[in-house]
Amino acid sequence: MQATSYTYDQETRTGSVLLDDGTPVEFAAEAFDAGGLRLLRPGQRVRIEVEGDGEARRITLVTLQTF
């Protein structure tokens, strides 16, 4: 799934993305670390993997979207 980076805290390695429908979804440091990134800037297109639905939905991976 694709999204747009919305927030990122370099100290905690947590942040949020905006899904293409505008829904914000937060991610934990574990999801950021799983993608192997070192930095994330707001507005970057990212690829995410999620598990669960509704309130239980959580991001398990954040990485840069490449073409």
Buried (B, 14 or more C-beta within 10 A) or exposed (E): EEBBBBBBEEEEBBBBBBBEEEEEBEBBEBBBEBBEBEEBEEEBEBBBEBEEEEEEEBBBBBBEEEE
